[in-house]
Structures are given as C-alpha cells and as structure tokens.
Amino acid sequence: MILSKSQKRAYDYFQEEAAKLKLPLEKNESQTMPEDLWRYQYYVDPYLLLETDEYILKRFEDIFVNCVDIGLDGRIIPSPRIDNNKLGEALVHLTQETNCRGLLHGNNISKITKKIGEYYKDGWPIGHKMFESTQENPINSIIKYSKKQFVKEMYEYGRFRISPAEFYADSKHLVAVQDTETKRQYKLRALQEVLNGENHITVKGSNVPIKRGFVELEYPIPNYYLFSTCDRASRRMPTDFDADSALVITDRVRFFEKLQTGFSSIFRHAIFLEGNVEYFDPCRDHPKHHYPESLNTYHMLISMSIDACGGLGIRTRHLNLKPYSLRSDH
C-alpha cells in the first residue's frame, strides 16, 4: 500500500513534532506531564493515520463520551475512569489525529454535544434526581439500575433476570446496552509494515492482509449468562440504560455468595469468579486470553465483574441459552 499525498504530509508532520518534543522530554523526564508524553507517543507512531474519517470520528465520539460523567451537582465533570490513564491516553492520541485532519468542526462537534445533551433533555438527569441526597458511595455495596417493575421483583422476591451474553449484541437495544460480549475484535498495529511497502503479514504460513494500517483479528468467546451491576451511585447510568429505579445491595460479599449458591443448585459444575471489569481498546490492546482449561468442556464459567459498570455472568459452551430468572431469598 502506498500512502496518499495527504497521508504522507501528515506522517511527515507527526515526525517533525516528535523531533521537537523529544529533547525537552528527555531533559525534564521527571517533570513530564502525561499529556506531553502521550502526544509524543502518537507522533512517533501515528497508528490511526490510514483509517477513514468516519472511523476516527466514531472512535473520538466513543472515547470522549466515556471521558465525561455527571457530578454531585448534576453537571458534567471528567469521568473518574479517566484517571486510569487508558481513556486519557486514547483521547490525546485521537485529538492529534483529528486536529491534523481538521475534523472537529460544525456538524461533527454537534453530534458529540448532542449526545451529552441527552442527559438533560427532560431537565436534570434522572440519576441526579435519584441520588440527590447521596453524597458518598455506599461502602461494600453494588447497585443495579433497571425499570421499577424489575427492581421491585428483585427487592420483594429476590428474583433476578439474567440473560445470555449474546443477547446484548442485538442492534435493537439501546446503544449503552449493545455489546459484543461473545467475541473480541482486535486491530493490531501495522503502520510500519505499510511504510516498508508490505500489504500483509505472514502468520503460520498464511498471509493476513493489512487493512488501513491494522491487522484485524477476532476471537470468539463461549456464550455465558451476564448480570450487570455498578459499584457506585452513578448519576449518568440510569439515562444510559433507560432506568428509572435502582436497587442498592448493601452487602456485596453476601449477595455474591447467595447468588453463587443459587446458580450452583441449578448448574452443579459451574465455575464462579468475581472481579473488576477490564475494558479493552481494540486499537491498543493485544489478545491475552487465559481461560480456564475447563472451558474446553461443557462446564460453565460464572464470571462476576464489578466496575463503573460491572457484570456477573455464567460463561458456557451451551448454544441454546435462554433468558433465565433466578430467585434468591434476601
């Protein structure tokens, strides 16, 4: 693949900017701001250079929206998750690319701000009203956001509705609900190979094409049941998930124990795990699957994850999973 004139100009610009930043960064390494380091990283390896404008804008929108949250006063604030550097780094990288292309203007900006404005279309966000008197996150608690009728069933009868992970891939769902839980898609960087005149890489004797500077891989994941929760009083998520109620589970450990007991009574060979959600970036993360060996059997893996939006799931190779209602005394 040969770079177009505009791509070549952009690449040369990034290399020039990298050269300007290199010496100051080396001289003041201990005082370097993360943003400067991230800019330098992208100038050295502008991995999004060959992607389409449409892809860049969609990725910028996704990252930007995930970098904001709703504060105690109901107003937009930076997301606490940006502190883990992963989102901040991705946003800085994207900003360099969008600035170089001149993409952030007019309608493109309007689309992003409109998405943020959805939280305020009926006045203050419902999450703000829901937790108006809550100043701190409940300790050792998790929160389930849903419709009032389902929250009532959970609270009064201990009945929790759990769906297969593949259920969330349905395009009819809300954008926040849609997810490809049963596959992981990766875009491995190959810009340097393109610059060297290559259009594919060879893996185990097979040629894998390079598309717009990436080698695209997809890993299937066995289907599993998924139950999503949150580890904090989020003022944003009720809008994201069209929820009007929340169930606050005040003893996280005991709840998980009872949920495990309930599942084990139905699926005796299920494996139950609990831990934090780890979000991955298809452009910047590499495949690192380390599933238990038992996944090669028809045993089920129950994987519970808690984060800003976490989940509990039963992973299984069964292909005919149906939505399941689990009842547990509370």
Secondary structure, DSSP 8 states (H G I E B T S, - for coil): ----HHHHHHHHHHHHHHHHHHHHHHHTGGG--HHHHHHHHHHH--TTTTS-HHHHHHHHHHHHHHTEEE-TTSSEEE-GGGGGSHHHHHHHHHHHHHHHHT--SHHHHHHHHHHHHGGGTTSS-HHHHHTTT--S--TT-EEEEE-HHHHHHHHHH-EEEEEEGGGGG-TTS-TTT---TTEEEEEEE-HHHHHTT-SEEEETTEEEE-BTTEEEEEEE---EEEEEEBSS--SSHHHHTT--EEEEES-HHHHHHHHHHHHHTT-TT-EEEEEE-----TTT--------GGGGTT--EEEEEESTTEEEEEE---S----EEEE---
